[in-house]
Amino acid sequence: MGMKERIAEIHATMTEELGMAASTEKIEEIRVKMLGKKGELTALLRGMGQLAPEDRPKAGQMINEAREKLTAILEAKAAEIKAKEREEALKRETIDVTQPAELPRVGSQHPINLVMDQLVECFTGMGFEVLEGPEIELDHYNFELMNIPKNHPARDAQDTFYVDDNIVLRTHTSPMQARAMLTRKPPIRVICPGRVYRADEVDATHSPVFHQMEGLVVDKDVNMADLRGTLNAFAEKLYGKGITTRFRPSFFPFTEPSTEVDLTCSNCHGKGCRVCKGTGWIEVLGAGMVNPKVLEMCGIDSSVYSGFAFGIGLERIAMLRYGISDMRLLYEGDVRFLGQFRK
Ligand code: DAH
């Protein structure tokens, strides 16, 4: 078979195969098979050595012309297929803008964390520093430095989870007062949110694990009016204008004088309702002037400095704020309940 016929044959095969090709991959396959380094046309070029020397230039020229022509045909076909593929892809990937959007699944924050964040924001805004400490606490900090002596009823095994004779699960965040005073010099302004533990039976208003936030201010000339002003600011910030505090005398070993603090019922704004049992007030925290004995035990000169402290129960705040009637809901992890608390 002469060179011309061989070329014509390659041309024919290639056109036929291209005619059937329907994808970019297939085109590439044909290119390799016909025009590639080991392709049929290249084989012709290699076989030229067997031709008579005077025939070689002519044959070479023919092969090169064929390569150019076939390459052009192939590229034209490749472009055609590429355009088609693109069109199909566009059709396939068309976005139906009238379809209802699939909303991303968004988590929610736990009501206790929401309240904690709000309190932290409120107090850091007043210049308080946030301090966290151990939940497994030394008896020394939890009781001794808080002026709760060995035979005080609060130490009763019924209330306290003991790890051993000297270690307890903290029963309140108050030991953080001692930790703050022992590691800082006045002026001290700290809040200490966290988990606390008491051996209580579970019911609608009790849980063996709950949350408190301790507050402590120690400086020169700190007095009860500063405590009142701070807590009033907190009440307004958290619940809005018109919410104020009422102080009732009380007793805590670590404060003297001590007070139980009520807030205007945010449900009825003091008129009296079911939530506040008709009184117009809700009890939310304990507070007082830091007992000088506590200051001294924590290395602060009580003849120069004074301080106030307060302890807020976060469950109570959360329950009031979100109208939650049973504390157990806060710990059961039911997503139908928890999903309701979006900021
Ligand atoms: N530690 C107390 C409790 O757990 C709460 C408390 C009362 C904290 C008075 C204080 C305070 O800082 O001054 O019941």
Residues whose N, C-alpha, C, O or C-beta is under 5 A from the ligand:
A	BS01	DAH	T171 H172 S174 G215 F252 T255 G286 A287 G288 A309 F310 G311
